[in-house]
């Protein structure tokens, strides 16, 4: 039994030494600050203390008994340090996860634009069940172009002879729909507002009257279509109350589709 225990202790010592050597090498080849911080923590707070406990603690405390109280204090500080580090590590990991989630959402929001096919109605949806459509914030979007089906159809019904107005209003509808469905923090709200601002400017260029008042009139028309239920109005209001912050306007171009290229 004693031989077995001695062999086991020797094996543990060898493993600890190898671990320390390995972690020391990692310090020299750390690829980023996060990895370096983890390596240093493991080396200082796990590997080296383990070496001391296995190789030196018993003899050291037996020889210097006055250090017993100090050793207990060090152990308490050691445990607290590990708890704090683990807590900060978990918090940092969560923060990085949220940052990645936000960036993914922002990339998706920025990637959404109307196409010429949308403007020309090549993939118009069927009339949705209005009760089902209004039962959720997102509503129904069967052709997956980021515009609610009932809103898309209403635009085509009102402006069958003006591709320019349809282009501007479809862009605005898509931007506001993104604002209703993709916002979960300040970063995503700002991104949708920036798209919304460009879409508003595009409304002003869609004619026949090019003016701020004409843009505001079309904006009200679109808001009435999109914010047509208490659920959607509440979502729109709550987002601003929870996440609104300062932001810079984007330089443009204002319209996803060059209106000058459209026939009417």
N, C-alpha and C positions, 0 to 999 in steps of 0.2 A: 504493500500500500504506500509506504514511504517513497519507494522508487517511482511509483506511478505519479504521486503528487509532485515529486521533484522534477520529473520529466515534463509534467504539465506546466509547472512554473517556468521551467526553462523555455518551453515552447512559447508561452505567453510573452516572455521577455524578448525572444527573437522576433515575434510578430510586432511588438511595440517598437523595437528598434528599427525594423524594416519600415513601419508606418511613419516614424519620424523622419527617416531618410527620404522616403517618398514625398512627404509633405514639404520637406525642405527643398527638394528639387522642384516641386510645383510652384514654390514662391518665385523661382527664377524664370518660370515659363508661363506665368499667369497671363492670360490674354486680355483681361480687363480688370477694372477696379473691384467689381463685385466678386470675381473669382479670387483675387488677391486677398480681399478682406476675409473671405471664408477660410482660405488656406491659413492665414495668420491666426485667426481665431481658433481653428482646430489644433494648430501647432502649440499655441500658448496656453490654451485653456483645457485641452483634452490630452494631447500626446505627451507634452512635457510634464504636466502634473501626474499623469499615469506612470511615467518613468520614475518620477520621484517616489511615488507611493510604492511601486514594486521593488525598486532597487535601494532606496535610501531612507524612507520614512522611519521604519522600525528602528534601525541603528541610530539614526540622527536623533530621534526623540528620546531614545534610551540614553544616549550620551549627553544630550542637552535637555534635561527634563523641564527647565524653565520655559522652554518654547512650547510646551503643551497647550497653554492658554492661547498663546499667539497662533498656534496651529488651528485651534478651534475657530478663532476669529477669521483667519484666512479662509477656512472652509466655508464659513457663512458668506463672506464676501464673494467667494468663488461661485457658490450656488446662485447668489443674487445676480452676479455678472452673466452667468449662463442663461438665466431666466430672461434678463433684459435683452440679451443678444438674440435669443430665439424669438422674443416678442417683436423686436425691431426687424428681424429677418422676415417674419411672417407679414408684418406691416409693409415692408418694402416690396415683398413678392406680390402682395395684393395691389399695391400702388402701380407696379409695373404691369400687372394684369389689366387694371383699369385703364392705364395709358394705352396699352395695345388695343383694348376693346374700343376705346374712343377713336383711335386713329383708324381702325378698320371701318367704323361707322362713318367717319369723316370722308374717307376715301370712297365709300359707297355713295354718300350724298353728292360728292363732287362729280362722280362718274355718271350720274343720272342727268340725261338731257333729252329733249324731244328730237325726233327725227323728221325728215321730210315725209316719210310714210305716215307718221302720226298726223301731220298737218293736212295731208291730202286724203286722209280717211281710208287708207288701204286695209286697215285692220280694225274697223270699228266694232265695238262689242254690241251684244244684244241688250235690250232694255232690262235692267236688273229688277229683281223683286225689291221694291222700295222699302218694305218693312224689314226684310233681311239686311238690306244694304245699310239702313240707318240704325241697326242694332249694335254696331261696333263703330269705333273711331275710324278705323281704316276703310270700312265699307268694302265694296266689291270692285276688283280690278282684273277682269278675266283676261285681257290682252297683255297684262303685266308691263305696261308702259309707265307706271308710276302715277297714273291719273285715274281717279275714281270713275267708273263707267257712267254713272248718271251725269256727272259734271262734263265729261267728254262729249256725251251725246247732246247735252244742252247747248254746248258751244257750237257744235255743228248745226244744230237746229236753228240757232239764232243768227249764225253768220255763214250760211251755205255758199255765199258768193264772195267771201273775203278771206283768202288764205293768210293774208298778213295779220288780220285780227285773230284768226284761229291760232296762228303760230304764237303770238304774244300771250294769248289767254291760256293756251295749253301749257306754255312754259310756266306761267304764274301758278296755274292749278297744280302742276307737278311740284313746284317749290313749296307751296303751302301744304300739300299732302305730305311731303317729306318732313315738314315742321311738325305736323300732327302725329307722325308715326315713328320718327327716327330719333327724337330728342330724349336724352336721359341725363344730360349734364350741360354745363355752360359751353364747353367746346362744340358739342353737336348743335346746340341752339344757335350759336354765333354762325356756324357754317350754313345752317338753313336760312338764317336771316340775310346773310350775304347773298345767297342765291335768290332770295325773295326780293332784295333790293334791286338786283340786276333785272329780274323779271318785271318789276314795277317800271323801271326805266324803259324796258322794251315795250310795255303797254303804251307809253307815251309816243313811241315811234310808229305805232301800228296804223295810225290814221283813222278816218280821213283828216281829223283835226289833230295836229301835233302840239300838245300843250300839257301842262301839269294838271289842269282841271279835267282834261279828257282822260288822262291816266288815272286820276283819282276816281272818276266815274266808273271806269272799267274795273278798277281795284275793288270798289264796293260791290259791283256786280258779281265778281268772282268770290269775294268773301261771303256774300249771301248764299251762293251756291255751295261752297265748301263747308262753311260753318252753319249748317242748316239744322243742327240738333243741339240740345242742351249739353249732351255729352261731348261733342266736338268743341263747342264754345268754351266749356269748362277746361278741357285739355289745353286749348290754345292759351287761355288766361293763366292757368296754373304754371305752364312752362315759363312764361315771362316772370311770374312772381318768384319762382324757385331758382331760375338759372340765369336771368338776365345780367349781363355785364358789359363793360365797354368793348368796342370792337372797331376795326378799320374797314372801310368799304373796299370792295374789290375793284380793280381798274376796268374790268370788262373783258371781252365784248359783252354788251348788254343782252343781245338776243342769241339764242342757240342757233337759230336759222337766220341767215342774212335776208332781211325782209325785202331788200332791193331786188333779189333774185326771184321773188314770187310774182305771179302774174297779176294779182289783184289784192 
